[in-house]
Amino acid sequence: MRRNPVCIDIVQELGINAYAVIEKDSSPAVKFTNGFINTLGHLASQKGEPVMDETFRAILCHELIHIVYWDPLRIGKRARNAALVALCLFLLLPLGTYLGKFTPWFFVLFIPILILYFGYIGIICNVRYWGQISELRADKKGMKVAEVSKDVFDTYWELARSIEHEAAATRRISSANFLYKRYKRYIEIEYHPSIERRKQSLKRDNWGIYDYVEQFLLILKWRITGKGWNGR
């Protein structure tokens, strides 16, 4: 399928942000805010133009990876496809029992299997999981395409004060009332993993099935320990 060329645009917003979109006519675009462009200027003055160039290249490639995988349009579809697969797997349980294919040991393990299964579909069929996967994949593959080291992201996050802002937001959530805390951790749809999680993911160069399994297990752990979908 032939796709339209990517449009690069600067939007009049003060926030420090870059994002990929797919327009109504299926035209892909990468948008940078004024705040992001200003941050690049500060980076050039503090770290030098080569560092600024590498940072811009890394962020641009991150957004281009989103476009390559059509993430702005397909995250919901991936969650629905996962739900369909999960439903088919679930239907195999009574079918296998009816056909006598399972040994008595299966019935001993049936309850924990069922618990794990519903824990599985609760995560793998949710757009939050696929949104986080898309961000981690764009980080890792974008870094390789841009031919930069992960230190570029560290420098950018530090200059944009992303780590500081995220830590402050986490403190607000932890000290908030029950309803607000519940909303931020379990109801609000947030695709971006924490910066600490993104740093951990970048320690491995290649993207593969391990990344999908690892993120699933991390989200499962966070939900069991009361840290919601993003480990906060």
N, C-alpha and C positions, 0 to 999 in steps of 0.2 A: 504494500500500500504506500503510495506516494504521500509524503507529508509536506506541509507548507514550511517555508523557511522560518527560523526563529527570529522573533523581533526582540531587540534589546531596548528597554525604555527606562527613563528616570521619572519617578513619580514625586509629587510635591508633598512629602511627608517627613516630619522631623524624626520619627522613630528610626532606629538603626535596623534595617531589614533588607533582605533580598528574597524573592520568591518566584516560583514558576507558576504560570497559569496556562490554561488551554481556553482560548476564546470560543465564542459560540460557533464560529465558522471553522473550528478545529485548528485555528492558527496558534501555535505555541509562542509563548513570550516569557522572557525573564525580566523582572522589574526590580530596579534598585531605588531605594528611597534617598532623598536628599541627605538624611542623617547618615546613611551608609557611605555615601560619597564623601561627606565631610570627615567621617572617621578614617577613610582611606587617606585623606589629606593630612590628618594628624599622624597617621602611621608613617607616611613618607617623611614628615619633618622629624619624627622621633627615631625611626629605625632605618630610614633611607628608602629611596625609590625601588631598589631591587626587592626589598621585603614587601613593599606595597604591591608591586607587580605580582609577586608570588601569591599574596593574599587574595588579590582580586581574581587571579586565575583559578585559585582553589575554590572560592565561593561561586564563581561563574560555572565551573565544571560541576560543582555540587548541584546547582539548579538544572544544568543540562542533563544530568543523570535522571533527575525527576522527569524531564521531558522524554528522554529515551524510553523510560519504562511507563510513560503516560500516567504517572502517579496522580496528578490532579483529578483525573477522571476514573481511575481504576481501583482506588483503595476500597470503596464500597463494594465493587464487584468482586474483589478478592475475598472479602468477608462473606459475601453471599455464596460464592463457590465453595468456600471452606465449610459453610453450614450445610450445603447439599451433600458434600462428601461425608461429613459427620453423621448426617441423617442416614445415609446408605450404610455406613458402618454399624450404626445402632440397630438397624433393621436386621443385620446379619446375626445378632445375638439370639433372638427367638427362633430365627430360621435354623441356625446351627443346632439349637437345643432340640427343635422338632425333628431334625434329621438324625439326631443321635451322634453328632460328630464330636461333641465335647465330652471329656472324661469327667468322672466325679470330682476331680480336683478343680475343675472349672467352677463348680457350684460353691466350693469352699472359698474361692477367690472372687466370686461374682460381685459381692458388695464393694470391696476395695476397687475392683475394676470399674464398677459403675460410678463410684465417687471420682475416680481419676478421669473417667470419660466426661462427666459433666463439668469437671474442672477444665478439661481440655476444650470443650466446645464453648465454654464461657469466655475463653481467651482467644482461641484461634478463629472464632467467628465474629470477633469484635473489630470495628474499624480502628480502635486505638492500637491494637497489636499491629495491624498492617501499616498504620501511619508511622509508628515507631520504626518498623522494619524499613520503610521507604527512606526515612531520614538516616538511619545507620548505614544503609546501602549507598545512599548518595554521598555521605561522608567518605566512606572507604573507597568507592570506585571513583569519585570525583578527585580524591587526592592522587590516585594513580594516574588518571588521565591528565591532570594538571602537572604531574611529575614534581610534586613538592613533598616535603616531609610533614608529619603530623604537628611539628612545632609551629607551622604556619597557623594552624587553627588555634593553638594555645596562645600565640601572640595576639591574634585577632580577638579572642574571647577576653583576654586580659585588658586590651585597650578599650574594647566596647563595654567593659565592666559587666559582662554577662554573668560571670561567676558570682560577683558581688550581689547583683540584682537577684539572681536565682536563690542565693543563700538567704537574702532578706525575705523573699517570697515564701520560702520554706519555713522560716521562723514565724511568719504571720499565720500560715496555715496551722502550724503546730500549736500556736497559742490561741487560735480562734475558737469560737463556740462550736458545739457539736454539728449543727446543721451546715455551717459554712465549711467546716473541715470535711464533712461527708460529701458535700457538693464538689469541692476542689479535688478530692482524691478519687471519687467513684462515679460522679455524674458528668462533670465537665469533660468535653472531648478535647484532648490535647495530644497532638501527634508527636511533638518533639520530646525525645527522652532528655533526661537531665544531662548537663554538660559532663558530669563525672562519668555517667554511663557511656557517653559518646567517646570520651577519652579512653576508657577501658576497651571499647570495641576497636579503636584505631591501633591498639597494640599489636593486632594481627593484621597482616597486609592483605590477605586474600579474603574474598567474600564467598561463602558457601553455605551448605545446609547446616553446618554447625552454628552459624549466626542465628538462624531461625529457631533452632532448638534452644540455644542459650537465652535468647530474649523471651521465649515462652516460659522457661524455667524461672527466670528472674521475675517476670510479672506474676507468676504463680506464687513465688516466695513473698513478693510485696503484698499481694492480696491476703495471703495467710497471716502475715505479720501486721496487717492494718496500715500499710503504707500506700494503698491504692494502686493506680495504674502506672505511676511514674516514680515510685520508690521514695516519695516525700512523706 
